[in-house]
């Protein structure tokens, strides 16, 4: 690469230094990313050109750019970026190679979005192995959704690679994911630098007063300073945005060109590929004088025809397209559609045909529907939604128009466009719909409202209830499925809002089917007749031959807790993880991993919990979503980490989810009981049980009993114990009976209850509850004056609590031991105490024999990143090899 830019940058020293530092760090193997943000014309593209020219010797340069007219085609920009590295495609493993081929439309299939990101990362890392890589992506605000997600995925995972990535995007058009990456806002030039740039251009001689007005109105925007004088001075209205003023300047230059040159510019602006072969073929179809037109267009400085037709600036392309009359644009798209190969680029051809159509056209609509199917199969949900929306607009048949609009709304919602999906549904006249279609509208409106949160989280289940009622007579099976969907939403909202009770009340009138009694019937019975009648029905449904919970696994995890059945919970969790990994469904595997962590917390395997949390967070990060908080807050509470619990509580409050808030209260009650801060524990536990949520109420009641007894609130403790007995006795599991006996011992002050709790809990895997039962019994023995007996159980409690990692409860046990005259041994050290959750996951995987590449696949990072983490792990643990990790039992458990 040349060491200097072809054009000096006036007033951009700081920005230039930041970019060159990024490139130099990548040259040392310390990859990084920077997003340049600023208004149109502020100089972002010039900075990209500058770093491309000024990067250290030996760098490889690859470019890509978003296109205003290409946002509907999935992976278009990622394809641009990967094309120069495709020579390395055969070095990738078959799944990665195939994923890229499918994503780029070169093979059939449905790509796993995570695998596409990992495949692109491995491809670029392979290309950068010999020479560092500089990736520049211009106009990132126009990236197609699939590319934006994949490139964000890449940018977050190159820290250990010799790769520098620089994006340029308009600051008023944030792209999800990119706006979370390190950024640099490019502002206007200072007055002195603006004058220097204006003088350097020397395009026209300006009157001093015109120059001063130009400087004032341009507000330091370099492109405005360069382009506006070319339009013959400054005579535009002051309120006009800079982008509009610059576009007008480009239009003024375009207006001076011959007719065929203008038509060629319009044609080029309508083609997002910049492919000269396609452009010249379309130009001939329009009977343009190509040699003369291209010469005049290039002479204007607006466009350059080389290996790719490139406008001098994206605003020049916008100006050319918007300056055209509608019939000129239609003619351009018609010619491009005719010149496009229907076999290799069928989606582009359909897109051009749609843009060329002025009225309903069923043939074009059908083509767009096929394109939507292909786009969705390639992971382009946003593209599918755009194709379907246009297909609906062009439909002649009213029935097909409704179905396409519903499909467009459904895929738009999947792509994250809740408001756009709502707008599409608003265009449907529900009064003329058949019942199934009307129910589909209600279902989608319910899902949209639920996703939008706040009041919508309450309205969502109500709307789905409406769909269930509509379908009761015409489709009973689907009606019951809607009732269960509303029920699942109600559980997430939480009982406090009253939604769950309204759903259950409505479900009593659900139509019977050949499969009843089913989960819906069991839940209705549980909530109307109580646990004594409802638990047996619920158990039959969840453990019978037709395990219907596979259709509602999220609900099933809650109900396994309501049954106090840790083995059933393990079965459901195992199915979730296997199914999630087999199908690649991100929400399934995330739910499974969160529940793995919850199970591990209850059974006292905190290292396993941390590893599962780290993997869930990696998937959430790959999706650009926030991680789940349930398991994180429970682990922090069990470990006695006050500040971490408080921080997670604040984050949960910001999310505004009632059930999550109830989980926070439960976890906080555990924390404060461990810290022996019983008034705070009483307050938190009272809040946790107030709404009567399934599962949460049951597991929070023992915390309420303990806190109430310690605070002398015996009436509260008795009431809580009664509620706990109503839930645990019908369940009859060792878990249920052990927890009940332990709570009863707190109230009765009877030794036999303590012993019963130990007997029940000793036969199961619930190490946390067993250790706490030993602690409570030891405390009771000490108060009874039986110090020798007390020491035995307190010593056992201290050892078990310390081994598990319940730090607050361990300190409580140590204090009790000291009160008996015995000094507790120092708390056991855990390997994971020194590691982050991600490092714990890597250490556990490597300890089990996994390679760096296998671990990288799980965490969606590169093998080089895993190796970098391993070096940190070795340093923190004071070891030097992978083999030594296998000798650490808390990492291999």
N, C-alpha and C positions, 0 to 999 in steps of 0.2 A: 504494500500500500504506500502511496506517497505520504510524506511526512507533513505536508502542509495542505491547507484547503485551497481549492481553486479560487476562492473568493474570501477576502478578509471579513471577519465579523466585527462590526462596530459595536462597542459597548457590551460585549458578551464574554468578558474575561472570566467572571466567576462561574458562569454556566459551562464554559468550555473546560475550565479546570476540573469541575465536578465530573464531567463526562470522561475526560482523559484519565482521571484517577480511577474511575470505574473500569475502564479498559485495561489500565496497568495492573489493577488487582486481579482481573480475569487472567491476564498473562501469567500471573503467579499461581493460578489454580484456585483463586478465591472469587468465584462467580458472583454476579450481582445484577440488579435490575434497577432501572430508573424510569419513571414516567414523567415526561415533560408535559406540563399542562399550561394552557393559555388560550387567549381568544384567537380567532382566525387571523392569519397574517402577522402574528406577533413574532415569528421567526423560528418556530419549532422545527420545521422541515430543514431550514438552513443549518440549525444546530445538528440535526441528524447527518446532513451532508458533511458538516465540518468534522464530526467525530469519525465518520467513515474515512475521510482523507487523512486525518491527523493521528489515528490510532497507531500504536507502536508497530514497527516492522514485523511482519510474519503473521499478522492476523488474517483470518478468512472473513469475508464480509458476505452476509446474506440479507436480503431485503424482503419485506412484505408490506402490504398496505391494505387498509380497509377501503371499501368503496360504497359510496352513498347508494348506489343502485345494485349492490351485490349482497346486501345484508340478508337476503332470503335464501341464499345457497349455502348449505352447511359445509364447514371445514374449508371454505374457499381460501381464506387468508393463511390458514395453517399449511395448506397445500403449497402456496407460494413460498413459504418459509422453508419447507422441507425439500422442495424440488432440487436445489443444489446439492443436497446430502443424500439423494435417493440412490446414488451409486453404492452406498453402504447398506442398502435395504436387505440384501441377502445375508448380511452378517448377523441380523437380528434373529431371535428365536421365532419359530413358526407362528405362535399366537400373536406376537407383536407385529411381525411382518404382515400377517393377514389382516390385522386390525387397521393398519394404515391403508392397505389396499382397498378395504371396504369403505373406510371413511372418505377416501379420495375418489370413490365411485369407480375404482378399477377392478373390483370384484364384488360378487353378491354376498349378502349377509347383513347382520345387524351388529355394529361394533359396540363393544363395552366402552363407555366414555372414559373410564379410568385407564383401561388398557390402551386406548388411543393416546392419552396423555403420557403414559409410561413409555409407549413405543416411540413417540416423538422425542421424549427425553433421551432415550437410549440411542436413537438415531443421531441426534445432534451431539451427544456426548461422544459417540464413536467418531463422528466427523471432527470433533475438537481434540481428539486424543493426540494427534501429531502437531496440529497448529491451533492456537486459541481462536475462538469464534466470536464475532461481533454480529449480533442480530438486531437490525433496526426495523421498527414497525411504525409506519406513518399512518395518520388518520385512523388511530385506534378506536375513535368514537364511532366509526362506521364498520367495525369488525362484525362479521356474522356471529351469532350467539355461540355456536359450537366452537368456532375458532377462539373467541374471547375466553371461553372457559378453559380450553386446552392450553392456550398461551399463558393464562394466569397460572394454571397448574404448573407449567414449565418454569415460569419465572420464580415461583416459590421454592423450587427444588434444585437450583443450580449453584447453591452456595459452595459446594465442593467440586465444581466443574470449571474448566477454563472457558467459561462462556459469559459474555456480557450481553444483556438485553436492554434496549432503549426503545421506549414507546413514545409517541407523540399523540396527544389527544386534546380536543377542545375542553376547556374547563366547565363549560355549561352543559356538557353532554356526558355525565359520568357513566362509566361502564361497570356493572357489577363485577367485583373481583379486582379489576385494574385500579379502582379508586382506593383499594386497601394496600397497594404496593407503594414502596418508597417513591416519593414524587418531588418534583421541582417546578414551582410555578414560574413561568417566564413572563415577566412584566414588560411594560413599555420602556423605551429608551429614555434616558435623561434628555433634557433640552439640548445640552451640548452635543451629546452623541447623535440626537435626531438631526441637528443642523449639519453635523459632520457627514452623516449618511446622505442627506439631501444634496450636499455639495459634491460628494463623491460620485453620485449618479450622473450629474451633468446632462440630464435628458432634455430639459428645456430651460430657457431663461425665464425666471419668475420675478414679477414685480415684488418689491420688498413687503408690501402690505399683504399681497396674496400669499407670499411665503410664510409670513407670521400667522395668518389665519390657517393655512395648511398645517403648520406645526401645532397650533392650538387644537385643531379639530382631530388630527391624527392621533393625538395623545401617545406619541412614541411608538405607534404601530409601524414597523418597518415596511411591510408590504403596502400600506396606505401611502407612506412617504415615497415609495418607489413608483407605484402604479398611478396614483391620482394625477400627478403632473402630466403623465402621458396622455391623459384624456382631455388635455387642453386647459389645464388650470383647475381651480377649485370653485365650483359653482353649484354644489349640491346642498340640499337642506341640512342644516346642522343636526336635527334630531335623528337622522338616518343612522342606523347601526353601522359600524365600520365594515362588517362583512358585506352589507348591502352596498355601501359606497364603493368598495373594491370591486364587487361584481358588476356594478354599473360601469366602472372604468374598463373592465374586460369587455363588456357588451359594446361600449363605444368603439373600442378597437376592432371588435368583430364586425360592427356595422359598416366599417370602411372597406371590408373585403369584397371580392367578387362573389356572385350568387353561389357558384358551385363550391367555393372555399367555405362559405358559411354553412352550406348543406353538409359538407364533409365534416366540419366541426360538430354539427348536431349529431351526425351519425356516430362519430367517435365518442361523443359524450354519452350516447345511449348504450354503448358496449362496455361493460365493466371489465372485460378480459384484456383489452388493449392488443388483441391478436391482429397483426397486420393482414394476415391471409384472410381472416374473416372480414376485416374492414374493407379491403379492396374488392372482395367478391360482392359485398353488399353495395358498395359504391357503384360498381358496374351495373347492378340491378336497378339502381336509381338513375342510370344513364349519365353519371357525372364524368367530366373530363378529369380523370384522376391525376395525370401528371401536372396539369396546370393548377388544379385545386389544391393538391398537396404542397406544391411549391409556394403558392400564395399563403396558405395557412401557416406553414413553417416560418415564412418571412415575417409574419406578424408577431412571432415570439410566443404565441399562445400554446403551441403544441410542437412536439418533436416526434417524427416518425423514424423509429429505429427497429430494434428487435421487438419493441413494444411501443405502441402509440401512447405517449405520455404528455399530459397537459402540464403547463408550467407551474400550475398550482391547482389544488382541488377546487378553489373558488372559480377558476377559469372554466373548469369542466361544468360546474353548477351553472355558471353564467350562460354557457353555450346551450345547455339543455333547457334552462328556464326561458331563454330569449326566444326559443322556437315557438311557432304557432302549434296548436294541438295537432293539426293535420300533418305538419312537418314531423313531429315526434312519432305519430302513428306510422307514417311512411318509413321512418328510420327503423322502427322496431319490426315492421313488416319485412323489410329487406334483410335485416339481421336474422329474423326467424327463418326466412327462406334460405339464407346462406349457411345456417347452422346445421351440422350433421345430426339427424334425429337419433342415430344409434349411439354415438359417443357423447352427445351433449343434449339428450332429450329434454332434460329439465330446463336448460337455458332456452331451448327452442320454444318450449311451452310458455316460459316466462315472457319471452319477446312477443309471442302471439297474443298473450293476455294484455300486454301493454299496447298492442296495436289495435285491439278490439274496442269499438265505441259503444256497443250495445250487447244485449244478451246473446250468447253463442254457446249452445249446449256442447258442441264438439270441443271447443276450447276448454270449457268447464270440465269436461271429462278428462282431457289431457292433464289439466292442472290437478285433478283428483289423483291421477296415477302418479304424477310428480310428487304429490304430498305423501303418498305411500312409500315411494322410493326414499324421499328425504327422511321420513320417520324411521325407516329401516336402517338408515345410515347414522342415526343419532341426531338428525337435524329437526328437533321438535319445533323450534321457532320457524324454520323454513316450511315445515308441513302446515303450520298454522297460517302462514301468509298465503301459501298456495290455496288452501281450503277457503280462506276468506275471499280471495279473488274468484275462486270457482263458484262460491255462493252468489257473488254479485253478478256473475255472468249466466246464472242458471235460468232456463226458461220454465222448467217444471217446478211448480210451487212446492211439491213434496220433496224433490231433490234439493231445492234451495234450503228448506228447513234442515234436512239431514246434514247438508254440507256446513250450514251455519253452526249447528250443534257440534259437529266434528271440529270445526275451526275453534269454537269456544273451548272445547275440551282440550285440544292440543295447545291453545294459547295459555290456558291455565297451567298445563304441565310445564310450559316454558317459563312460567313465572309471571305472566302478564295478567294479573287478576283484574285490573281495571279494564284492559282491552277485552278480556273475556266477558266481563259484565256488559260492556257496550254492545258486543255481538249478540248476547242474549236479549238485550233490550230491543233489538231490531226485529225480534220474532213476535208476531201477533198470536199470543197464546189462546185467544178466544176461538181460533179456527183449528186448533190442533186436536189430534186424536189423543186419547188418554195416555198411551205409552210415551208419546212425544212430550206431552205436557209434563208428565212425571220426570222425564229426562231433563227438562228445563229446570224444574224444581230442585232436582238433585244437584245440577251444576251450580245453580244459585246458592244452594246450601254450602257446597264446597268452597265457593268463592267467598261467601260471607265468613265462613270459618277461618279461611286462610288470612283474610283481612284483619281478623282479631278484633279486640275491643268489643263493642256491642255486637259485631258480626259473629263472634264466637258463640254468642247466645242464640242469635237468629239462625245460624247454620243448621243445628239439629232440628229446629222448628220447621225449616223449609223442607228438610229431608223427611220429616214426619208427614208433611203435606203430600210428598211423593208416595209415601207408604200408603196413605189413605186412598189416594187416587187409584193405586194399583190393586187394592184389596179385592175387588171383584173380578178384574180382568187378568191379573197375574199374581196369584197368592204367593208363589215362591219368591218372586222379586219383591213383593210387598214386605215379606218378613225380612229379607235381606236389607231392605231400607230401614226397617225398625232397628236391626242390629247395628247398621252403620250410624244411625242417629244415637244409639246407645253408646257406641265407642266414642263419638264426639262428646257426648254428655260426660263421660268419664274424664276426658281430657279437660273439659271446662271446669269440672269439679261440681260437687253437689251444692256448694254454697249458692250458686246462681239459680238453683231450682230446676235446671234443665233436665237433669237426670231423672228426677221424680216425675216430671211431666211426660218424659219419653216412656218411662215404665208404666205410668198410668194409661197412656195411649196404647201401649203394647198389649194391654189386656184384651183389647178388641181386635187384635191382629187375626187375619184369616187363618184357618187351619189348613194344613197341607199333609201330603202323604208321609212327610218326615217328622211330623210332630208326635209326641212332645220333643222339643229341641232346646237349644241354648236359650232362646227367647222365653220359652215357657218356664224353664228352670230359674231364670233371673226374676221373672215376674213373681214366681212363687217365693223365692228368697226374700224379696222386698215387701211382699204383701202378707205372707204367713210367718216370716221369721226364719232364722237359721235352722231351727229344729226340723221344720218341714222342707226348707229349701236346699239345705246342704246335701242330703242324699240325692235329690234330683240333679243338682249341679254336678255331683261326683259321677253319676251315671252317664251324663252327657259328655263330660270331659274325659272319662276313662273307658267309655264303651268301644265297641267294635268300629263304629263310625265316629272317629275322633273329629268332630266338626270344628274343633278349635283351630284346625289348620287353615280355615277360611278367615278366622279372626284371631290371629296369634297374639296381637297386642292385648286384646281383651282377655285372652286365655292366661297370660302371665299374671294379670291382676287377680283373676279368679282362682288361680293356683294358690296365691297368697291368702285369699279369703278362705280357702279350704285348709290352710296351714299344712300344705302338702309339699314339702321341699323336694321330694322325689319327682312328683309331677312337674314341678317348676323346672327341674333339671332336664326332664324329657322335652318339655316345650322349648327350652333354651337351646338344647342340642339340635332340635329340628330347625329352629330359626337360623342358627349359624350355618348348618349344612346347606339349607335351602338358599340362604343368602349367597354363600360362596358358589354353589352350583349354578344359580341363575344370574349372578352378578347384580341382583336387585339391591340398590344401595340402602333403601329404607329398611329392608328386611335384615340385612347384615348389621346395620347400625342398631336396630332394636335388639337383635340377638346379642351383640357385643355389650350393650348396656346392661342387658339382663345377665350375661356372664359375670359382669362386674358386680352386680347386685348379689348374685348367688355366692360369689367369692367373698364378698364382704360379710355375709351372714355366716359363712362356713369358716371364716378366719384365714383366708388365703389372700392377703393384701397385695402381694407381688403379682398374683394372677389378676386381681382386680385392676391394678395399675396398668398392666399390659393390655387388658381389654379396653380400658378407657383410652389409652394411647392410640390403639388401632381405630376405635370409633372416631376419635378426634382427627386422625389422618384422613379418613373417608369424608368426614364433614368438611375438612379443609379442601379436599379435592373437589367437592361439590360447591364450595363457596358458601356453605351454610354454617351457622353457629353449632358448636358441639352440644350434645345432650348434657344436662346438668344433674339428673337424678342420682346416678351412681357416683359422680364426683363429689357431691355434697355429702352423701352418706359415708363415703370412705373418709373424707376429711373429718366428719363428726366422730366416727369411730376412732380415728387416730388422735383425737383431741386437739385438732388444729383450729384454734379459735379464729384467727385472722382469716384463714382460708375459707372457713364457713361463713364468716361475715361478708367477705368479698363475693362469694357465690350467691349469698342471699340477696345482695344488692343487685347482682346480675339477673337473678330470677325475678325480682320485683320489676325490673325494667322490661322483662318479657311479658309481664301481665297475665300469666297463666295461673288460674286458681288452683289446679291440682298440683302444679309445680310448687306453688306457695305452700300448700299443705305438706308436701314432701319436705320443704325447707323447715317447717315448724317441727315435724317429726325428728329430722336430723338435729335440729337445734336442741330439742329436748334431750336427745341422747348425749350431745356434747356437754350440756350443763349438768346432767346427772353424773357424767364422768368427772367433771371438774368440781363436783360437790357444791355447785351453786344452785341450790334447789329451788329458791323462789323463781329464778329465771327459767329453770326447767319446767316448773309448774305452769308458768305462763305460756311457754311454747307448746307444751303437751296439750293444754286446754284448747289452744288455737288449732292444733292438729286434728283433734277429734270432733271439733265443733260442727263440721258440715256432714259428718257421717259417711265419708267416702269409703267405697269398697277397698279392702286391703289396708289402706292407710290407717283407718280408724282402729282396726284390730291390733296392728303392730305398735301403734302409738299409745294404746291404753295401758300397757305395762309401765311405760315411762311416766304416765300420769299418776298411776298408783304409787310408784316409788317417790316421785316428787311430792305428791300430796302427803304421804306418810311422814316424810322428812320435815315437811313444813307444818305438821300438826293439823292438817286439813282432813280429818278422819271421815267426815261426811262425803267429801269429794272422793276420797280413796275408796270408800264402800260402794259408791255409785259407779265408779269406774270399774271396780272389780266385778260387779254384777253384770255390767255390759260386756266385759271381757269373757265371763263365764258363758253368756248367751251365745257368743261367737265360737268359743273354743271347744266346749263340751260336745256339741254335735259333730265337730270335725274329728275328734277322737284320735288324732295323730300324736306321736310322741312329742313333736314340736309344740302342738297346741296344749297338751296336758302339762308339759314341763313349764311352759310360760305361765299358764294359769296357776299351777302350784307355787311357783316362785312369787307371783303377785299376791296370792292368798297368804303366803308366809309373811309378807310385809305387813298385812293388815291383821292377821290372826296372832302374830308373834308366837306361832307354834312350831316346835322343832320338826314335827312329822311332816309339815308342809315343805320345809326346806329340804328334807331328805327325799320327799317324793319328787320335787323338782329335779334334784340331782339324778335320781333313778331314770326318769323319763328322758332327760337331755343327754345322759351318758350313752344312750343307745343310738343316737343319731349323729349327723355330721355338723351340728350347730355349735361349733367350738366357742363362738363368742358368747352365746347364751349360757353355755355350761360354765365358762370361766366366771361370768358375772354371778351365776348361782353360787359358786364356791365363795366368791367375795361376800355376798349377802349373808351366807350362812356363817362365815368366819366373823363378820361384824356382829351377828346375833350372839355367837358363842362368847365373843369378848365382852359384850355388854352383860351377858349372863354370868360373867366371872370365871368362865372355863378357858383360861388363857392357853393351856397346853393344847386343848382341842382346837381352839381358835387359830393357833399358829399353824397347825397342819393344813387347814383349809385356806388360810390366808396365804401361806407359802405356795400352795397349789395354784391359787388364784393369781398370785403375783407372777409365778413362772409361766402360766398359760397366757395371761394377758400380755406379758412382756414378749413372749414368743410370737404371738399373733401381731402385736404392734399397736394395741389399744393404750396409748401413752397416758391419757388422763386417768383411765381406770387403773393402770399400773401404779401411778403415783398414789391414787387413793388406797390401793392395797398396801403399798409401802408404808403409808402413814399409819394404817391400821396395825401392821406388823410392829412398827416402832412402839405403838401404844401397848403392845403385849410384852415389850422388852427385847424384841429381836430386830436386828438391823437387816433390811432386805438387801439381797445381792443387787449389784448394778444391773440396770436394764439391758436386756439382750440387744446387741446391735444387729440391724438388718442391712443387707446389701442395698436394698432399695431406698434406705434412708438417705443415701448419698447421691441417688440418681434421680433424674427427671422421669416422668412417666414414659416418655418415648425411649429414653435410655434403658429403663427397666424392661420394656417390651423387647428391645434389641438384645439385651443381655440374656433374657429368658429364652429367646429364639435360638441364639447362638449356643447357649448352654445345652439346648436340646439337640444340637447338631446341625442346625440350619446354616446354609451358606449366606454370604452377604447378598447375593442375588435373590435368594428366596425371601430373606427379610425385607429387602427393598421392595419386592412385589407387594408384600403385606402393607407396608407403610407408604407406598406410592412415592418413593424417593429412588435415587440412583444407588447402585452398589458402592460408588465412591463416597456418597454421603453416609451410608451405613458404616463404612470403614473409618470415616472421620469420627463418627459417634463412638465407635469401638475404642479409638485411641483415648477419647475422654473417659470412657468407662474404665479402661485399664488404669488410667492415671488416678481416678477417684477411688478405685478399689485397691490400689497398690499391687496390681498383678501385671503380668506381661504377655499372657497368652490366652487363647480361646479355651484351651484345655482346663485352665484354672477356673474358668467360669463354671464348668461342670461340677466342680468340687464344692460349690456354694449351694447348700440345700434350699435356701429360700428363693433361689433363682430357678432351680430345676423342679420345684414342687408343682 
